[in-house]
Amino acid sequence: MDMQISRQQAAGGASGHLTIDLGALRDNYLALAAMAPACQTAAVVKADAYGLGADMVSQTLFDAGCRHFFVAHIDEALALRLRLPAEARIFVLNGLQPGNETSCAAMAITPVLNSLEQIAQWAAHSKTLGRKLAAAVQIDTGMCRLGLSPEELETLTSQPQLLDGIDIAFVMSHLACADEPGHACNAAQLSAMRQATIAFPDVPVCFSNSGGIFLGREYHNHLLRPGIALYGGAPSLDRPNPMKPVVRLDL
Ligand SMILES: *Cc1c(COP(=O)(O)O)cnc(C)c1O
């Protein structure tokens, strides 16, 4: 089940052999999923699955039972859509860029909406098409990178009609320091997330990246969202790495 890539280095004439162990990838996926048997486990396959090849990685994980895939950009999502069976749900972390509504809706790609503008854009497109459109909604609980600010969340709570036409599949947030289990940021973000999800009763929650999965049950919610741990990277910086190595370079 190994995928082997030989690389000839032009300059020095040195050659290397890169092995990507798809069996280990599968085992890592199943090990993470087993940590939260009541949850579903997604896979973050952005940046060409962290450089390992999104096609092979996603197909392997689909065969292992994964049905939720996260990429960063629409181009990655469109490429993956053509490779994966229709049951695979594909999310775009960077959300909806203007002009992408048509291809997103036509290709059944689920945008992660990160602002009121993106929500308005998706709601307007739903009206144009005359059907509901699925999305995830991301909340900024302290990462200060992507997601609705507390002010935007308040606007949404007081004007729920802004979400008309949008089927919210998941409410999400991203943990900033989950690879440092002792960091105060983790508990603060958990508490902010609990507060924020009150505005979305009955909507499943997707919160934990690789590190978050190892912070304990209260971080798991409904859908896990690991990236690096799938590929053998350490989920926590100050603990032994429990994941199987996926990549090996022989020189
Ligand atoms: C990259 C990313 C992940 C995966 O994080 P890992 O630390 O690699 O597990 C999860 N969620 C979001 C929003 C991301 O951007």
The ligand as an ORCA input file, in Angstrom:
! r2SCAN-3c Opt
* xyz 0 1
  C      -5.173     23.404      8.977
  C      -6.431     23.397      9.729
  C      -6.813     22.296     10.515
  C      -5.915     21.098     10.762
  O      -4.996     21.446     11.753
  P      -3.885     20.394     12.277
  O      -3.234     21.120     13.394
  O      -2.978     20.150     11.114
  O      -4.604     19.188     12.709
  C      -8.069     22.316     11.118
  N      -8.886     23.382     10.972
  C      -8.550     24.475     10.239
  C      -9.497     25.605     10.145
  C      -7.307     24.525      9.612
  O      -6.972     25.613      8.897
*
